Amino acid sequence: MAGTACDLRWERLFASGSCGKICNKLIFIALRLKIDSERLLIFLLEPNGIGATLKRDREKWDQRYSEEQGPPFSPDPWLVEHANLLESGRCLDLACGRGGNSLFVAERGYSVHAIDISLAALLELQNEANRRNLDVQSIVMDLDYCSLPVESYDLVLVFYFFDPRLMDAIRACLKPRGLIIYATYNHRHTSVRPGFNPAYLVPPSGLVPYFPDFEILLSEPYAGESGNITRMLGRKRHE
Ligand SMILES: C[S@@+](CC[C@H](N)C(=O)[O-])C[C@H]1O[C@@H](n2cnc3c(N)ncnc32)[C@H](O)[C@@H]1O
């Protein structure tokens, strides 16, 4: 189911509370978990995802986030470097982790949907966003199973997450003139982390071919000390 886009407006879904909705023949269930008096954490689940991948992957990532030390909310330095491109509007941070990037852009005026499979990471993010009074909505979601709303975002951030099946949906969820800021590991990463699943690494052809209808503002196919990171800045063209 990864890679589909739909015209569901998430706000409507969230506003309606725990419910089922039909979208692209999928039934979504939005569960609302109140974490303080102000803001909620949303679970957006597709029924097939509940018992299978969601559980297994969430356990793996939850464990990693509970064991990991270090400053949890720092933005990626490459995003900070390009902060001059940020404007305001709606942002989607895909596979956001603890959401340092979400908080960074929210502080610059964006209203952020922050998606990740890890409940542990998103609880930390949402608590921090609430503490700073920032407009961040955390959404627990398995990107292997769920769809993204079309033409809904002015900015999409993807840092260190790549699944070729999602690329159509990523393109489609941006509004015309919307900006994508993408940095993730490429095929050379197996020389740094030999066990890494090559299916989740950018192939030698790079990220650019996935965005044919975009103006490419910057393409860095082999960044980082080991050349194992691919980075791209692009803007969706008008039709
Ligand atoms: C390498 S981390 C990157 C986190 C963050 N973007 C950053 O740069 O710090 C990859 C993230 O993908 C999330 N993830 C992995 N599989 C996922 C899935 N199927 N659906 C949603 N998130 C997923 C993990 O929980 C993790 O937070």
The ligand as a MOL file (V3000), in Angstrom:
LIG
                    3D

  0  0  0     0  0            999 V3000
M  V30 BEGIN CTAB
M  V30 COUNTS 27 29 0 0 0
M  V30 BEGIN ATOM
M  V30 1 C 17.2670 7.0720 10.4820 0
M  V30 2 S 15.8210 7.5680 11.3010 0 CHG=1
M  V30 3 C 15.6800 9.2610 10.7600 0
M  V30 4 C 14.8960 10.1140 11.7140 0
M  V30 5 C 14.8770 11.6080 11.3800 0
M  V30 6 N 14.2900 11.8800 10.0810 0
M  V30 7 C 16.2460 12.1870 11.4920 0
M  V30 8 O 16.8400 12.5430 10.4720 0
M  V30 9 O 16.7400 12.2860 12.6260 0 CHG=-1
M  V30 10 C 14.5550 6.7400 10.3840 0
M  V30 11 C 13.1600 6.9620 10.9590 0
M  V30 12 O 12.2300 6.2540 10.1520 0
M  V30 13 C 11.2050 5.7660 11.0000 0
M  V30 14 N 10.5490 4.6570 10.2830 0
M  V30 15 C 11.0950 3.4660 9.9280 0
M  V30 16 N 10.1980 2.7020 9.2640 0
M  V30 17 C 9.0490 3.4410 9.2040 0
M  V30 18 C 7.7540 3.2230 8.6540 0
M  V30 19 N 7.4600 2.0780 8.0190 0
M  V30 20 N 6.8100 4.1760 8.7780 0
M  V30 21 C 7.0900 5.3450 9.4220 0
M  V30 22 N 8.3060 5.6210 9.9650 0
M  V30 23 C 9.2710 4.6880 9.8500 0
M  V30 24 C 11.9460 5.3350 12.2610 0
M  V30 25 O 11.1310 5.2520 13.3920 0
M  V30 26 C 12.9960 6.4430 12.3750 0
M  V30 27 O 12.5450 7.4760 13.2070 0
M  V30 END ATOM
M  V30 BEGIN BOND
M  V30 1 1 1 2
M  V30 2 1 2 3
M  V30 3 1 2 10
M  V30 4 1 3 4
M  V30 5 1 4 5
M  V30 6 1 5 6
M  V30 7 1 5 7
M  V30 8 2 7 8
M  V30 9 1 7 9
M  V30 10 1 10 11
M  V30 11 1 11 12
M  V30 12 1 11 26
M  V30 13 1 12 13
M  V30 14 1 13 14
M  V30 15 1 13 24
M  V30 16 1 14 15
M  V30 17 1 14 23
M  V30 18 2 15 16
M  V30 19 1 16 17
M  V30 20 1 17 18
M  V30 21 2 17 23
M  V30 22 1 18 19
M  V30 23 2 18 20
M  V30 24 1 20 21
M  V30 25 2 21 22
M  V30 26 1 22 23
M  V30 27 1 24 25
M  V30 28 1 24 26
M  V30 29 1 26 27
M  V30 END BOND
M  V30 END CTAB
M  END
